[in-house]
Amino acid sequence: MTAALVGVVNAGSSSLKFSIYDGDECLLNGQVDGIGVRPAAKARSGTGQALPPPDVTTAPPATPGEALVALLPWLQEWLAGRRLAAIGHRVVHGGPRHAAPARVTPALVDELAAFIPLAPLHQPHNLSPIRAALERNPDLPQVACFDTAFHRTIPEVAQVFALPYDMAERGIRRYGFHGLSYEYIASVLPLVAPAVAGGRVVVAHLGNGASLCALRAGRSMATTMGFSALDGLPMGTRCGQLDPAVVLHLLAEGMDAPAIEALLYRRSGLLGLSGISSDFRDLLASDEPRARFAIEVFVHQVARNLASMAGAMGGLDGIVFTAGVGENAATIRAAVCRACAWMGVELDEAANAANAARISAEGSRVGVHVVPTDENLMIARHTRSLLG
Ligand code: ADP
């Protein structure tokens, strides 16, 4: 008997990515882009072969929810009689209560909608396909997997802001994000880096969004993102850590909240600093001084915050680089490791240039590793195990 299949959905403002898993094997990957503008779909088999994509042009979906509805009949056909047992969704915010994935009910969706102001770029789009599938197909089990859940092990001293304490009780606290990525890395570390897995490891998830996580024996002890996914490191278009007085100053100057939100989320970070691009490949290929400067600022903040994460754990045994930049950009990894040499980090330049799995030199006190992350597989595993 073949196992029932699990779908994984990761929805953003204008795109919906979907995958089908049979156990840990990915059978299908696809994407609908340009939702609300000019939708276009593509799909590939697990082995990378292009497949005839679903039709999203006859009745163009205007939301990620409509995109999922448009996809379901195509999926049924593609599955050729095999059963889709459940869909697991990436949901950016689970609030203070959820330390694990949760089975979707209408009440859960309402609860999660209350966190939209905390993650305005992601949460509404994450919830849109969940709602659509609940309406169209209420018997299909769904599971919400939160980017915040993995960080609920962070000690309270590292979760609170030094604001009046009742504000923390009202939910104004650090949540942390990229939790599915960190959880996946923690789950594979005993296999890929056994010497450091039980120790103090900083995982650097450096992609378009970027954050660090202090892992002690596989549990999150601190992270750079906070109340929102805006805090911590500078990112593609997000500013990262900022003195809150800057926001007060901009308000006093007459800028309104939506304009400040657009500034901090969409016009800052690498894009704002360079004036060229939010994409590291563009910046690394550019000769413009401001492209180099933006990368220097990024590296400075990664190295400085890495030390802060080590401080939260009382030391450092390992560093793991992951996500688009962490897995591919050898020059960024080298610059971060050079800035962390004082903590006992010694790089093997050749291994680093080759994107090898272990990139620290023989004898380096701190083991440095490159581990590809797989948030979708983490969602598929959670969905399967939650449904028994
Ligand atoms: P997201 O947060 O959107 O999932 P990714 O983890 O895919 O992002 O990372 C995207 C970033 O990774 C982009 O800035 C991209 O330029 C960068 N990146 C991808 N491949 C490379 C590469 N070979 N060299 C340098 N940067 C890369």
Boltz pocket constraint, residues with backbone or C-beta under 6 A from the ligand:
constraints:
  - pocket:
      binder: B
      contacts: [[A, 206], [A, 207], [A, 208], [A, 209], [A, 236], [A, 278], [A, 279], [A, 280], [A, 281], [A, 282], [A, 284], [A, 323], [A, 324], [A, 325], [A, 328], [A, 329]]
      max_distance: 6.0
